[in-house]
Amino acid sequence: MSLADLPDDVLATILEYYFVKPRVTGMNNLKMAADAGHCEGMYLYGMALINEKQLTEGSYYIEKLWTERGDEHKGIPWL
């Protein structure tokens, strides 16, 4: 899967997180997507938190992804 295959809202959120200052907007959008149960949102938000050294909360979202939605993304190479 490449960036071109991602839904527009996921791609926009990734761009906001990395290139818009402050990062609050991107993180808020990722959190909303993660809390709404979107697989990509849970993965990206969890990894962003881990990147920001918030290991406990980040690992919560990664674990939630695999326990609640694990069967949905079999065969998706980047998840």
Backbone as a ProteinNet text record, in pm:
[ID]
protein_1_A
[PRIMARY]
MSLADLPDDVLATILEYYFVKPRVTGMNNLKMAADAGHCEGMYLYGMALINEKQLTEGSYYIEKLWTERGDEHKGIPWL
[TERTIARY]
85.2	0	89.5	53.3	130.8	47	107.9	33.5	-81.6	-67.3	-174.1	-298.1	-282.5	-395.3	-471.5	-417.5	-483.6	-603.8	-709.1	-822	-774.9	-841.9	-800.6	-793	-889.8	-889	-771.2	-731.5	-615.3	-488.6	-475.1	-358.1	-350.9	-463.3	-466.1	-423.1	-467.6	-430.8	-282	-225.7	-81.5	-5.1	-46.6	20.2	7.7	-111.6	-129.8	-36.8	-25.3	57.6	203.3	254.9	397.5	434.7	342.7	382.9	310.7	204	131.1	173	208.6	248	137.7	97.3	139.5	77.8	131.9	85.4	-48.4	-102.7	-225.7	-338.1	-354.8	-462.8	-449.3	-332.2	-310.6	-332.2	-281.9	-299.7	-446.5	-517.2	-660.2	-736.8	-705.4	-773	-740.1	-615.1	-578.4	-649.8	-660	-729.1	-876.8	-940.4	-1081.8	-1100.9	-1013.5	-1024.1	-1000.4	-901.9	-872.3	-988.5	-1043.3	-1155.1	-1281.9	-1293	-1409.1	-1393.3	-1275.3	-1255.1	-1196.7	-1144.7	-1082.1	-945.5	-922.8	-797.4	-675.1	-676.2	-561.1	-542	-652.4	-644.9	-584.8	-626.9	-572	-422.4	-383.6	-242	-159	-201.6	-123.9	-118.5	-231.4	-232.3	-144.9	-157.7	-74.1	73.6	111.3	252.2	299.8	213.3	250.7	275.2	190	210	340.1	366.6	492	610.8	600.3	705.3	726.1	617.9	625.6	659.9	702.2	743.4	626.5	505.6	388.1	355.8	444.9	443	318	271.4	155.4	31.2	2.5	-116.8	-101.9	15.4	37.4	19.2	74.7	60.1	-84.4	-161	-303.8	-375.5	-350.4	-418.1	-371.6	-243.4	-194.5	-256.5	-261.5	-323.2	-472.6	-538.7	-681.6	-705.9	-618.5	-630.2	-628.4	-532.5	-517.9	-625.7	-671.5	-773.2	-912.4	-943.9	-1078.9	-1095.1	-989.7	-1004	-902.3	-837	-726.5	-758.6	-878.3	-912.3	-940.4	-966.3	-1007.6	-894.3	-772.5	-664.1	-560.7	-602.4	-511.5	-484.1	-360.8	-324.1	-288.1	-305.5	-262.8	-118.9	-23	117.2	167.5	111.2	167.7	102.4	0	-59.3	-24.7
-117.3	0	123.2	220.2	343.9	459.1	574.4	692.4	725.3	696.4	725.2	640.6	527.8	439.8	477.7	569.7	608.3	697.7	685.6	778	922.1	1016.3	1157	1212.3	1177.8	1233.5	1181.2	1056.8	1002.4	1072	1088.7	1156.3	1301.1	1370.8	1509.6	1517.8	1422.6	1422.2	1397.2	1307.1	1281.9	1409.3	1476.5	1600.7	1707.6	1719.1	1816.5	1786.1	1658.1	1621.1	1660.2	1632.7	1654.2	1793.3	1863.9	1988.2	2113.4	2100.5	2217.9	2243.3	2364.5	2400.9	2485.2	2464.2	2354.9	2221.9	2113.7	1979.9	1943.4	2030.2	2000.6	1958.8	2026.5	1993.8	1851.8	1815	1679.8	1574.6	1599.2	1503.3	1492.1	1604.2	1598.9	1518.3	1538.1	1462.4	1313.8	1281.3	1140.9	1079	1153.7	1102.8	1079.6	1172.7	1154.6	1030.4	1010.4	892.4	764.6	767.1	649.3	617.1	718.7	697.3	654.2	689.2	647.4	504.4	444.9	305.8	281.7	386.2	368.1	302.1	193	117.3	205.3	280	365.3	471.5	525.8	626.5	571.3	450	388.2	363.6	312	283.2	412.1	509.6	633.2	710.9	718.5	791.6	720.5	588.4	513	531.4	522.6	538.5	682.3	780.2	920.4	943.8	885.8	900.3	833.8	715.8	647.3	731.7	792.2	880.5	1000.8	1046.7	1161.4	1118	992.5	935.9	916.5	907.9	878.2	729.4	645.8	502.6	432.5	467.7	399.4	423	548.9	579.8	529.4	542.4	494.6	344.8	270.2	124.5	82.7	164	135.3	132.8	231.5	238	127.1	92.3	-17	-149.2	-171.7	-294.1	-297.9	-183.5	-174	-209.1	-162	-193.8	-344.3	-411.5	-555.1	-636.3	-595	-673.6	-651.5	-528.9	-498.9	-515.1	-488.3	-483.4	-569.8	-660.4	-737.4	-814.1	-870.5	-950.8	-867.9	-739.3	-656.1	-617.7	-619.8	-572.4	-678.9	-804.7	-910.2	-889.3	-899.4	-880.9	-737.9	-643.5	-506	-496.6	-482.4	-496.3	-392.3	-273.6	-172.7	-171.3	-256.2	-263.8	-394.1
0	0	0	-79.6	-85.8	-32.1	-18.3	27.1	-66	-193.8	-290	-263.9	-194.6	-166.3	-39.7	39.5	163.7	135.9	218.5	204.4	224.2	159.5	163.5	304.8	392.2	526.7	608.9	587.3	657.9	609.9	480.5	425.3	473.8	476.1	523.6	669.6	751.5	892.3	910.2	831	837.8	802.7	698.1	657.6	765.3	828	935.7	1052.6	1086.9	1201.6	1179.7	1062.8	1039.5	989.8	924.1	859.2	906.7	982.9	1031.2	1175.4	1204	1339.5	1400.7	1521.4	1607.9	1565.5	1616.6	1580.7	1644.2	1724.9	1798.4	1704.6	1592.5	1499.2	1448.3	1402.9	1352.8	1459.8	1580.5	1689.6	1728.9	1731.7	1764.9	1661.1	1534.1	1428.7	1437.5	1465.1	1481.6	1600.8	1710.8	1830	1801.2	1731.3	1697.1	1611	1513.3	1427.2	1507.4	1596.3	1678.3	1771.1	1836	1928.2	1856.1	1727.7	1648.1	1597	1618.2	1580.9	1443.4	1378.9	1247.7	1265.3	1193.2	1206.3	1183.4	1073.3	1042	1149.5	1199.4	1304.7	1432.6	1471.8	1592.6	1577.2	1461.1	1437.4	1436.5	1358.2	1345.4	1476.4	1548.4	1675	1778.3	1784.9	1878.3	1849.9	1723	1687.1	1707.9	1682.5	1706.5	1855.1	1940.7	2085	2129.2	2076.4	2109.9	2064.7	1946.5	1896.4	1987.6	2051.2	2142.7	2285.4	2302.5	2432.1	2528.8	2477.1	2559	2539.5	2594	2565.1	2616.8	2735.2	2792.6	2709	2678.5	2599.4	2455.9	2398.9	2262.7	2250.9	2346.4	2341.3	2364.6	2439.3	2458.1	2322.7	2237.9	2107.9	2013.5	2018.3	1934.3	1979.5	2110.3	2162	2130.1	2143.6	2111.5	1964.5	1877.8	1735.4	1713.6	1772.1	1747.9	1817.1	1935.8	2005.3	1949.3	1908.8	1860.5	1710.1	1634.1	1489	1416.6	1485.7	1430	1303.1	1293.3	1176.1	1052	1067.5	954.7	861.6	908.8	823.4	795.4	794.9	750.1	601.7	565.2	425.7	389.5	482.2	457	506.6	417.5	456.3	555.1	559.1	647.9	784.3	807.9	942.1	1008.1
[MASK]
+++++++++++++++++++++++++++++++++++++++++++++++++++++++++++++++++++++++++++++++

